[in-house]
Amino acid sequence: MPNLPLRSGGPNARIAVIPGDGIGKEVTPIGVAAIQAAARKHRHIEFVEFDWSADKYLREKVSLPEGAVELLQNEFDAILFGALGDPRVPSNQHAADILLGLRFKLDLYINARPTELFHERFTPLKDRVCNDIQLIVFRENTEGIYVGAGGFFKKGTPDEIATQEDINSRKGVERIIRHAFEFARTHYLGSAGFQPASAGAHKPLRVCMSDKSNAMTFAGDLWQRVFKSVRVEYPDVESRHLYIDTLTMELVRDPRQFDVIVTNNLFGDIISDLSAELAGGLGLAPSGNIHPGRTSLFEPVHGSAPNIAGKGIANPFGSVLAAGMLLDFLGWHPEATCLKSAVKAALLDNMTTPDLHGSHTTAQVSDYLLAHIAKHA
Ligand SMILES: NC(=O)c1ccc[n+]([C@@H]2O[C@H](COP(=O)([O-])OP(=O)(O)OC[C@H]3O[C@@H](n4cnc5c(N)ncnc54)[C@H](O)[C@@H]3O)[C@@H](O)[C@H]2O)c1
């Protein structure tokens, strides 16, 4: 079993770029430029851009084109994604087809959401320092209530009933829990965040599995049994279980308790937003949708922000940090660290857009980041 979600680790890569809508089109080129600046000396990368977006959907009635999944799977190592969502498509159908379509059809079962506090002024918690908030959430990304199982009975009548089913397969639960333990065993927390560790060189990270098995007794029972059977294979990894409501409280009360959190699709969606907020929120949150060894997708957590699109003030940090996760996925760790260091330097130099209380434009922040990367790559 590979201990890292590597795609290749070689010097070449093909990366698909899907900027999408709104500010996705403004920040994704900066993620691409950051990768190029960091990797230009030792790597050869080919980028291919795809215009899958609201514009295309409105123009051609095409969201995810036929053959797109096979193309990405067979010809690309990774995908750098922007954001989807446009007020002209109120149903958000194109976004659901493209983003959920890729997550499910590429079987990207790991949603990795790291949270690292880069500077104390970005946390809403009192008296917390950077080292206190360094954790990663692994959210199951292909099952749960997001599969769309359920339905209506007597819809639109006073007797209406709606059901939404929570789907948990043994295989799905086991592979995400196992990934959390593998990650804990093969990584350590250094000054540049989560770094690959050689066996035995560092103490493994701590794993917390979270569910609501006291109320959701069938799905919870499966999660509990799988957790117990997998954890015995990792006696070197400290692990525990918390109910999701307790985890929510503990994360705010004392985030130092957590390195690796693993949970289902719904709870992971919520808890990863909470943890991102503890370290500065949307503008600093990247995300990876990963299947180890297969084409995987990296994106900033934020959406298309139509309220600021076209104004030149979108914060590019989420996209650049997502690009860093993509480089880590390719096994290009020094280049990944270079991108993260550039974001950290920009924050320390107050080189930020208005959402992070700065006065700089997207272009100014981008120039700063690219100059920093070029100098240190
Ligand atoms: N992964 C995705 O593609 C994704 C994720 C979330 C929302 N969306 C979609 O995006 C659209 C807008 O949704 P929303 O407003 O709820 O969420 P949003 O993340 O787009 O915006 C929320 C708020 O944060 C601000 N913001 C977000 N990213 C920013 C950035 N990089 N720089 C500066 N400010 C930023 C926005 O201006 C807005 O005030 C909707 O269509 C939604 O469905 C897409």
The ligand as an SDF file (V2000), in Angstrom:
LIG
                    3D

 44 48  0  0  0  0  0  0  0  0999 V2000
  -16.1070   24.8280   -4.9140 N   0  0  0  0  0  0  0  0  0  0  0  0
  -16.8820   25.7240   -5.5230 C   0  0  0  0  0  0  0  0  0  0  0  0
  -16.8350   25.8880   -6.7390 O   0  0  0  0  0  0  0  0  0  0  0  0
  -17.8040   26.5620   -4.6960 C   0  0  0  0  0  0  0  0  0  0  0  0
  -17.6850   26.6390   -3.3100 C   0  0  0  0  0  0  0  0  0  0  0  0
  -18.5320   27.4780   -2.6150 C   0  0  0  0  0  0  0  0  0  0  0  0
  -19.4970   28.2270   -3.3070 C   0  0  0  0  0  0  0  0  0  0  0  0
  -19.5930   28.1120   -4.6640 N   0  0  0  0  0  0  0  0  0  0  0  0
  -20.5340   28.9260   -5.4470 C   0  0  0  0  0  0  0  0  0  0  0  0
  -20.0220   30.2510   -5.5040 O   0  0  0  0  0  0  0  0  0  0  0  0
  -21.1210   31.1830   -5.5910 C   0  0  0  0  0  0  0  0  0  0  0  0
  -21.0230   32.2080   -4.4840 C   0  0  0  0  0  0  0  0  0  0  0  0
  -21.2020   31.5270   -3.2360 O   0  0  0  0  0  0  0  0  0  0  0  0
  -20.9950   32.1900   -1.8210 P   0  0  0  0  0  0  0  0  0  0  0  0
  -21.1580   33.6730   -1.9390 O   0  0  0  0  0  0  0  0  0  0  0  0
  -21.8580   31.4550   -0.8580 O   0  0  0  0  0  0  0  0  0  0  0  0
  -19.5050   31.8240   -1.4100 O   0  0  0  0  0  0  0  0  0  0  0  0
  -18.1430   32.5200   -1.8760 P   0  0  0  0  0  0  0  0  0  0  0  0
  -17.0430   31.7440   -1.2630 O   0  0  0  0  0  0  0  0  0  0  0  0
  -18.0950   32.6820   -3.3390 O   0  0  0  0  0  0  0  0  0  0  0  0
  -18.1860   33.9920   -1.2100 O   0  0  0  0  0  0  0  0  0  0  0  0
  -18.4910   34.1950    0.1820 C   0  0  0  0  0  0  0  0  0  0  0  0
  -17.9380   35.5750    0.5990 C   0  0  0  0  0  0  0  0  0  0  0  0
  -16.5100   35.5080    0.6740 O   0  0  0  0  0  0  0  0  0  0  0  0
  -15.9100   36.4140   -0.2330 C   0  0  0  0  0  0  0  0  0  0  0  0
  -14.7900   35.7070   -0.8870 N   0  0  0  0  0  0  0  0  0  0  0  0
  -14.7670   34.4090   -1.2700 C   0  0  0  0  0  0  0  0  0  0  0  0
  -13.5950   34.1140   -1.8210 N   0  0  0  0  0  0  0  0  0  0  0  0
  -12.8630   35.2390   -1.8110 C   0  0  0  0  0  0  0  0  0  0  0  0
  -11.5530   35.5630   -2.2770 C   0  0  0  0  0  0  0  0  0  0  0  0
  -10.7480   34.6560   -2.8440 N   0  0  0  0  0  0  0  0  0  0  0  0
  -11.1430   36.8510   -2.1240 N   0  0  0  0  0  0  0  0  0  0  0  0
  -11.9190   37.7640   -1.5250 C   0  0  0  0  0  0  0  0  0  0  0  0
  -13.1530   37.5130   -1.0620 N   0  0  0  0  0  0  0  0  0  0  0  0
  -13.6210   36.2700   -1.2100 C   0  0  0  0  0  0  0  0  0  0  0  0
  -16.9940   36.7810   -1.2380 C   0  0  0  0  0  0  0  0  0  0  0  0
  -16.7730   38.0520   -1.7950 O   0  0  0  0  0  0  0  0  0  0  0  0
  -18.2510   36.6930   -0.3930 C   0  0  0  0  0  0  0  0  0  0  0  0
  -18.4400   37.8840    0.3170 O   0  0  0  0  0  0  0  0  0  0  0  0
  -22.3880   30.3300   -5.5200 C   0  0  0  0  0  0  0  0  0  0  0  0
  -22.8400   30.0930   -6.8220 O   0  0  0  0  0  0  0  0  0  0  0  0
  -21.9110   29.0370   -4.8670 C   0  0  0  0  0  0  0  0  0  0  0  0
  -22.7150   27.9390   -5.2060 O   0  0  0  0  0  0  0  0  0  0  0  0
  -18.7540   27.3220   -5.3760 C   0  0  0  0  0  0  0  0  0  0  0  0
  1  2  1  0
  2  3  2  0
  2  4  1  0
  4  5  1  0
  4 44  2  0
  5  6  2  0
  6  7  1  0
  7  8  2  0
  8  9  1  0
  8 44  1  0
  9 10  1  0
  9 42  1  0
 10 11  1  0
 11 12  1  0
 11 40  1  0
 12 13  1  0
 13 14  1  0
 14 15  2  0
 14 16  1  0
 14 17  1  0
 17 18  1  0
 18 19  2  0
 18 20  1  0
 18 21  1  0
 21 22  1  0
 22 23  1  0
 23 24  1  0
 23 38  1  0
 24 25  1  0
 25 26  1  0
 25 36  1  0
 26 27  1  0
 26 35  1  0
 27 28  2  0
 28 29  1  0
 29 30  1  0
 29 35  2  0
 30 31  1  0
 30 32  2  0
 32 33  1  0
 33 34  2  0
 34 35  1  0
 36 37  1  0
 36 38  1  0
 38 39  1  0
 40 41  1  0
 40 42  1  0
 42 43  1  0
M  CHG  2   8   1  16  -1
M  END
$$$$
